[in-house]
Amino acid sequence: MNERDRCRSKGPELLNDLADKVSVALVELIELDKPLAEHVGLEVANRMATHWGGQLVYFPIGTAMKLSARDVSIWNDFNGNNHSDLARKYGVSLQWIYKIVKTMRAEDTARRQSALFPIE
């Protein structure tokens, strides 16, 4: 019985799932060999249990982060006159594209202006 199987039979379902998700991510993202990835996944799960054990922890879905990344992609693809194309590409309304472009333009302008006048 390997390390993962021993822990699987003893550990709570959430920690086992965390270990699995971490090991899969390591294999997929940095091509770590599977046994080492599984070891690291278990280590992460154990450290999370030690650090947060006994606490009620809420994991947000991350919608805002995903939408923010989408908005940045839309802004990067925006060329000044392709609102309709972007609405189709990203599956949102034309009005939503106008709102995203307006918001991103304002953020970009604020970022550029703050660089011109640094606070000391």
Buried (B, 14 or more C-beta within 10 A) or exposed (E): EEEBEEBBEEBEEEBBEBBBEBBBBBBEEEEBEEEEBBBBBBEBBBEBBEEEEEEEEEEEEEEEEEEEEBBEBBBEEBEEEBBEEBBEEBEBEEEBBEEBBEEBEEEEEEEEEEEEEEEE
